[in-house]
Amino acid sequence: MMNKRRITRMILAAGTVGLLILPALVYTQVTGRVLNPRLRQTYTSLSAAVAAAADNDTLLVSGTLTGANAILDSATDTPPDGLKIVAGRGLRGTLQISSADCTNGAVLDVSARAGALTIMGLKIVVPDNCIGVFTDGNGNPLTVRNLLIQAATTTANITGIMIGDPFTPGTGESGGPFLVEGNVIPRTGSSGFGVVVFGDTMTVRRNRIGSAGAPTAVGIRVEAPGGGVVVERNIVDGGNNTSSFSGIGVGGSDDVTVQRNTVRNFVGTAAPQDAFGIGIAESTNVQVLRNVIANNDTGVVVNDNAIAGETANTVVINLNNITSTVTGATGVLFSPDSGATAPLDATNNWWGAASGPSDIDGDADACPEAAGSTCGTPQPGAPDGTGLPVDSGAGVSAADCGTAAGRVTTCPFRTSPVFPAGA
């Protein structure tokens, strides 16, 4: 039988736990608010808080802001220079709107910012056909970091973050710098995008896009005509969903580095070569380095025949681990320009076998183009390597690998996985 002293201690302990739990319970039930610590003022609307803020202020978002209270519109909202919009202490500050609220196309349209802006730590719930964070044509620095961006429903198609708009006539984003880092976007839908960047001086780093079973049509899309874009240490997962098409795509760009990413599970449909891990189209000076490109229908696609003019001669695909368990998978698919003068450089990659890559048509002595780990001797008339195949469109009885113009050079190749590689 408990003595009175022990009972008293238990009651006090229970009371203390209750005091710790109760504020959290109450906290989740309050409506959202935005605190400006400098002004010691709270607002129920993010737009009102931004309007009252001065240069270099910090706004702390707590609870859940909904509807018009959660939106920033470039037609009416001009964030001051140096503003930081961040999650307050406690539970993650949340912005949530409906499709009817997305009249300007985005939850946060910060195209009218007056200077540098940081958005950090928030949860944004995005409805169908809407964008989480958007900017275009501004040029001032922007940091978007550590956001959780969720589709409002399992059928919604969303774009998580768009820095510069490649889909409508405009200027894109130039100047910056622009940083998209540490964000989580579990799904985008069958026609949605995780991160889209159109412009220059951008870094897309350490984001997690896609998840098991969920459709993510496009993980990261880059259009960088001005160059200076780095895509690194991201995990992009197609979820083995047939509606997931592209992990990381680079189009119409110059000076882009895609390095140390893990891109996986873009398996496509039953048709071959209809989904890919990393794709490059009509782009110059692109480096694809030290990525883990795993379990995709096609590992890397390079398309240089969409418009006249050779670009693939400045593309390098080196030191990657390109493997897949997808039936009929292709390691590298190359569509050369009709006037190609050089091969595609895909050397020093691990193709999933110590013997190197194979030829898509199964030609006996086509891939790799020379024998041995150092490729020091001509390939004998013996079976191809047993790694993922290379397809440069050469056709049956012609080598897809080699040093000739329009082929894919794979020698030397790695006889074991590359390390370090991936995110």
N, C-alpha and C positions, 0 to 999 in steps of 0.2 A: 504494500500500500504506500502510495507516494506521500512524502511529507509536505507540509505547507510551503516550505522554502523552494522545493523542486517545482511544485505546481506554479508558484509565482514566477520562477525563472522561465518556465515554458510559456506562460501567458505573455511575459514581456518580449520573449523571442518572437512569438507569433505576431504580436503587435508591431514589432520592428519590420518583419517581413511584409506585413500588410501595408505599412507606410511606404515601403519600397515598390510594391506592386501597384498600389492604388494610383499614384501619379501616372504610371504608364497606361493604365486602363482609361483614366480620364483623358489623357493626352490623345489617344486614338479616337476619341469621340468628339473632340473639338474641331471646328471648321479651320481651314487653313488660314495662315496669316504670314505676313512678311514683316520682319523687323529690320529697321535701320538703326543699328546701335549708336551711331553718331548723333542722330536726332532723337533717340529714345522714343521712337514712334513706330507703331505697328499699323499695318494696312491689310485689308481683306482682298485687295487687288494687286497683282504684280505690276500691272500698268501704272497704277497710282503710286506705288512705291518707287518705280523707275522715274516717274515724272518729278518726284520730290527729291531724288538723290542728286548729289553733287559729284564732281570728279573724285575718283579713288574711293568712293563709298563701298561698303559691303552690305548686301541684302541677304538676310537669313530667312529661308523659306521653311516653315514648319507645318505639319499637318497636311491636309489635302486641299489644294485650290482647284475649283472646278469651273467649267464654262468660261464665260468672258473674264472671270477673275484670274484665270490661268494663262491667258494669252498675251503675247507681245506681237504687235502689228507694226511693220515698218512705215505704214501710212500715218501712224499716230504716235509711235513710241520711239524715242531717241535716247538710248542708253548713253550716259555721259562717259567721258574718257576715264579708263582705269576702273570701271565698275566691275564688281564681282557679285554674281548671283549664285549663292551656294546653299546647300542643305543646312538647316539649323541643327542644333544639338538634339539628341534623342532619335526618334524614328525619322527615316528618310523623308524629306519634303517632297511632295508629290504634286504634279500638274496633270490634270485629267480633263479631257474635253470630249464632246460627242462629235459626230460627223457634221451635225448642224452648226456647231461652233467653229468648224474649220473653214471659215469663209475666206481667209487669206491664204489658205493652202498649208499652213504650218501652225504648230503650237507656239513655237518661239521663232518669229521672223525678226532677225536682228540686223537686217540689211541697212538700217538707218543709224547704226551706232556712231557716236561722235569720235570714238577713239578705240583703244584696246578694251576688250571685253573678255571676262572669264565666266564660264557657266560650269558649275562643278557640283557633283554629288547628288543631283536630283533624280527622282524617278519621274519619267514622262510616259503617260499612257496615251497612245496615239490611235485615233480611229481610222477606219478604212479610207484609203486615198488621201492620206494626210502625211505631213512630214514632222518629225520631232523638232529638230533644230535646222534653221535655214538661213542662208545669207547669200547675196549675189550683188556684185557690182560695187562693193564698198571699199575694200582694200585695206582697212584698218585691221590690226592684229586681232585674232580670235583664238581662244582656247576653250575646247569642249572636252571636259575630263570627268571620268568616273561616273557617268550617267548610267542609269538602268532605263532602257527604252523598250517598252513592251507594246505589242499590238493589243488593241482593246478587246478583240475577239480572236478566236482561232481561224476565222475566215478572212480577217482584215488583211489588206495589202498596204504596207506602209514603207516609207523611207525613213530610216533612223536619223541620219545626219547628212545634209547636203551643203557643201561649201562650194558655191558657184553652181549655176544651173546650166547643164549642157543640153537640156531638152527644149528650151525656148530661146528665141533670139535675145542675146544679152551680152554682157561683158565678162562674165565669170568673175573670179576673184584673183586679183594680182596685187602683190605687195607683201602684206602680212607682217610677220610669219603667221601661219595657221597651224594649230596643233589639235589633233583629234586623238585622244589617248585614254586608255583604260576603261572604255565604255563597254557595256554588255547589251547586246541586242539578240535576244533568244530566237526570234523568228521574224521574217519580213513578209511572209506569204508567197504565193506562187507567182506573183509579178512584182514583188517588192525589192527594195535595195537596202542593204545595211548602211554603208557609207559611200557617198558620191562626192568626189572632189574634181573640180574643173577650174584650172588656173595654175598658179605656180607657188613656190616657196611653202610647200605643205608637207607635214609629217603625219602619217597615220600609224599609230604605234600601240601595241599591247591591248588591242581591242579583242573581244570575244563575240563573234557573230555566228548565229545559227546554233542548233542543238539537235540532239538525237530525235529522229522522226519528224522534225518540224520542217516545213518548206521555207527555203530561203533562196529565192530566184537568183539574186546576185549579192554576193557578200560585199566586195569592195570594187567600185568602178572608178578608174582614173582617166581623166582627159587633161593633159598637161602640155598644151602647146608652148607655154613659156618655160617649162622645165622646173627642175629643182624640187621634185617630189620624191619622198622616201616612204615606202610602205614596209614596216618591219615589225617582227615579233607579234604578229596577230595570229589568232586561232580562228579559222574560218571553216565551218562545218556544214556541209549540205544535208546532214542528217539521214543519208541514204534515202532521201525522198525524191521521187521521180519528177517533182516540180522544181527541184533545185538545179540550176543550170550552170552558174559560173561562180567560182570562188573569188579570184582576183582578176579583174580585166583591165588592160591598159590599151587605150585606143587614141589615135591621132596625137601622140605625145612625143616629147623629146626630153631626154635626161631624167629618166625615172629609174629608181633602184627598188627592187622587190627582194628583200632579204630576210632570212631567219624567221619566216612564217611557217605555220603548219596549216596546210590546206587539204581537207579530206572529205570523203564521202559524197562527192558530186557524181552520182552513179548514172544519172540519166534514165532513159527508158530502155526498152528492149533493143532499140536501134543503136548501132555503134556510133561513136564519136559525136554524140549530141549533148554532152555535158563535159566540163573540163575544170581542172584545178586552177591553172593560171593561163590566161589568154593575152596575146599581144597582137594588135592589129595596126598596121601602117604606122609604126612608131620607130623613132630613131634613138640610138644611145640608151637602150634599155638593158639593165643588168638584172638577171634572175639568179640569186646567189644563196646557197646554204639554206634552202627551203626543204621541209618535209612535205612531199606531194604524194599523198597516200590514198589508195582506195577510190580513185576517180575513174570515170569512163575513159577520159583522156587526161594525161598528166599536164602537158603543156601544149598549147596551140599557138602557132605563129602564122598569121595570115598576112602575106605581102602581095597578094594579087587582086585586092579590091580596087585599087587605083594605080595608075601608071607611076613608075618610079620605084627604085629599089630602096628598101629601108632595113631589111633583115640583116644586111651585111654589118650593121652596127649593133645587133642584138647578141648578147651572150647569155647562155644558160649553163652555168658552171657550178660544181660542188653541191649539187642537190641530190636528195634521195627520192627517186621516182619509182614507186612501187604500187601495185594494185592487185586485189583479188577479184575484181569485177571481170566477169566473163567477156572475152574479146577486147579487153582494155588496150589502149595505145599509150606508149610512153611520151613520145613527141610527135605531133602532127604538124607538118610544115607545108604551107602553100606558097611557093616562091613566086616572085614577080616574073613575068614573061621575059624580061630582059636581065635576069639575075646574072651577076658577074662573080659571085662568091657563094660559098656554102654557109649554112647556119652553124654557128659554133655551139655545140652541145657536148663539150668535152668535160672530163673529170667528174662525171656523174655516176652514182650508183643506180643500177637499173633493176636490182633485185636478184642478180645472179653474178657470180664471180667471173663468168664467161662473157659478160657484157650484154648489150641489147641484141635483139633479133630484128630481122627484116619483116615488115608487115605481110609480105607475100610469101614468106618462107623460102626465099631463094637461098641456095646452099652456101654461098660465100659472100653475102652482101653486107651483113652487119654482125659485129663491128667491122670496120673496113680494113683492119689489120689484126694480127694475132698477138696474144700476150698482154700482160697488164701494162706494159710500156708501149705496146703497138709497134714493136721494133721490127717485125717481119711482116711480109704480105700475108693476108688471110689465105690459108690453104683452102683447097676445094673440099671443105668439111662442113658439117652443120654450123648454122649461125650460133651466136650466143643464145642463151636461154632466158635472158631478162626481157623486160617489156619491149615491144616492137617499136620501131621507128617507121614513120610513113611520110615520105616527101613526094608522093604521087608519081614515083618512077614507073610503077606498073610491074607486072609479072616479068620475071627474067631480067630485071634491071635492078641495080643496087640503089636502095634508098639512103644508105650511108656512104660517105666518101668525101673527098676533097674537091670534087668538081662543083661548078656553079649550080646552085639549086638543090644540092644534096645536103645531108646533115652530117657534119663531122663529129664523131663520137670518141675518137682516140686522142689521147689516152682516156681510159675509163677506170672507174674505181672497182676494185674487187671485193670490197666490203663497204658497209655504210659509212657515209661521211659524218664526221664529228668534229666540231659542233655543227648542228643544223636544226632548223625548226625553232618554234617559239619556246 
